[in-house]
Amino acid sequence: MSLTLAEVEHIAHLARLQLSEEEKIRFREQLSAILEYAARLQQVDTRDIPPTSSVLPPRSRLREDEPHAPFSRDKILANAPNSHQGYFRVPPVLE
Protein backbone atom coordinates (compact mmCIF):
# COMPACT_ATOMS: atom_id res chain seq x y z
CA MET A 1 0.00 0.00 0.00
CA SER A 2 1.65 3.16 -1.18
CA LEU A 3 0.59 6.56 0.10
CA THR A 4 0.24 9.55 -2.16
CA LEU A 5 1.83 12.90 -1.40
CA ALA A 6 -1.67 14.30 -0.86
CA GLU A 7 -2.28 11.70 1.87
CA VAL A 8 1.04 12.55 3.53
CA GLU A 9 0.14 16.24 3.40
CA HIS A 10 -3.23 15.44 4.99
CA ILE A 11 -1.56 13.43 7.78
CA ALA A 12 0.93 16.26 8.33
CA HIS A 13 -1.96 18.74 8.50
CA LEU A 14 -3.74 16.61 11.10
CA ALA A 15 -0.52 16.41 13.14
CA ARG A 16 0.01 20.16 12.70
CA LEU A 17 3.39 19.61 11.00
CA GLN A 18 5.03 21.82 8.42
CA LEU A 19 6.96 19.53 6.07
CA SER A 20 9.34 20.41 3.27
CA GLU A 21 8.96 18.70 -0.10
CA GLU A 22 11.94 16.48 0.72
CA GLU A 23 10.38 15.45 4.05
CA LYS A 24 7.05 14.69 2.36
CA ILE A 25 8.79 12.32 -0.04
CA ARG A 26 10.81 10.67 2.74
CA PHE A 27 7.77 10.26 5.01
CA ARG A 28 5.70 8.93 2.09
CA GLU A 29 8.26 6.14 1.64
CA GLN A 30 8.55 5.41 5.37
CA LEU A 31 4.80 5.44 6.06
CA SER A 32 4.14 3.29 3.00
CA ALA A 33 6.70 0.74 4.25
CA ILE A 34 5.02 0.68 7.66
CA LEU A 35 1.58 0.12 6.11
CA GLU A 36 2.92 -2.65 3.87
CA TYR A 37 4.45 -4.37 6.89
CA ALA A 38 1.16 -4.10 8.80
CA ALA A 39 -0.66 -5.58 5.80
CA ARG A 40 1.76 -8.54 5.82
CA LEU A 41 1.17 -9.07 9.54
CA GLN A 42 -2.59 -9.18 8.96
CA GLN A 43 -2.11 -12.13 6.59
CA VAL A 44 -0.53 -14.30 9.32
CA ASP A 45 -2.88 -17.01 10.59
CA THR A 46 -3.19 -16.47 14.36
CA ARG A 47 -6.34 -18.52 15.03
CA ASP A 48 -4.49 -21.09 17.15
CA ILE A 49 -2.49 -18.55 19.16
CA PRO A 50 -4.09 -17.52 22.46
CA PRO A 51 -4.34 -13.79 23.14
CA THR A 52 -1.62 -12.47 25.41
CA SER A 53 -0.77 -9.16 27.02
CA SER A 54 2.97 -9.83 26.79
CA VAL A 55 5.24 -12.22 24.96
CA LEU A 56 7.39 -12.57 28.08
CA PRO A 57 6.55 -14.96 30.90
CA PRO A 58 5.27 -13.29 34.07
CA ARG A 59 8.15 -12.45 36.40
CA SER A 60 6.29 -11.40 39.50
CA ARG A 61 3.06 -12.59 40.92
CA LEU A 62 0.67 -10.02 42.30
CA ARG A 63 -0.70 -10.51 45.75
CA GLU A 64 -4.38 -11.09 46.29
CA ASP A 65 -6.32 -7.91 46.85
CA GLU A 66 -7.53 -8.01 50.43
CA PRO A 67 -9.53 -5.20 52.03
CA HIS A 68 -8.17 -3.69 55.23
CA ALA A 69 -8.77 -0.66 57.42
CA PRO A 70 -7.70 2.64 55.85
CA PHE A 71 -4.69 4.56 57.12
CA SER A 72 -5.32 7.39 59.51
CA ARG A 73 -5.03 10.96 58.25
CA ASP A 74 -2.09 11.59 60.59
CA LYS A 75 -0.20 8.60 59.21
CA ILE A 76 -0.79 9.74 55.62
CA LEU A 77 0.25 13.33 56.34
CA ALA A 78 3.38 12.16 58.21
CA ASN A 79 5.20 11.89 54.86
CA ALA A 80 3.92 15.18 53.47
CA PRO A 81 6.57 17.87 53.14
CA ASN A 82 4.02 20.47 54.25
CA SER A 83 0.56 20.10 55.75
CA HIS A 84 -1.94 22.40 57.43
CA GLN A 85 -5.04 21.49 59.45
CA GLY A 86 -5.21 17.93 58.13
CA TYR A 87 -4.61 18.76 54.44
CA PHE A 88 -1.65 18.68 52.09
CA ARG A 89 -0.25 22.15 51.62
CA VAL A 90 1.12 22.86 48.14
CA PRO A 91 2.59 25.98 46.59
CA PRO A 92 0.13 28.13 44.64
CA VAL A 93 -0.05 27.41 40.93
CA LEU A 94 -1.63 30.71 39.93
CA GLU A 95 -0.18 34.15 40.41
C-alpha positions, 0 to 999 in steps of 0.5 A, a space after each residue: 500500500 503506497 501513500 500519495 503525497 496528498 495523503 502525507 500532506 493530509 496526515 501532516 496537516 492533522 498532526 500540525 506539522 510543516 513539512 518540506 517537499 523532501 520530508 514529504 517524499 521521505 515520510 511517504 516512503 517510510 509510512 508506505 513501508 510501515 503500512 505494507 508491513 502491517 498488511 503482511 502481519 494481517 495475513 498471518 494465521 493467528 487462530 491457534 495462538 491464544 491472546 496475550 498481554 505480553 510475549 514474556 513470561 510473568 516475572 512477578 506474581 501479584 498478591 491477592 487484593 484483600 480489604 483492610 482498614 484505611 490509614 489514619 489521616 495523621 499517618 498519611 500526612 506524616 510523609 507530606 513535606 508540608 501540611 496544614 489542618 489535616 490537608 496537604 499544603 502545596 505551593 500556589 499554581 496561579 499568580 
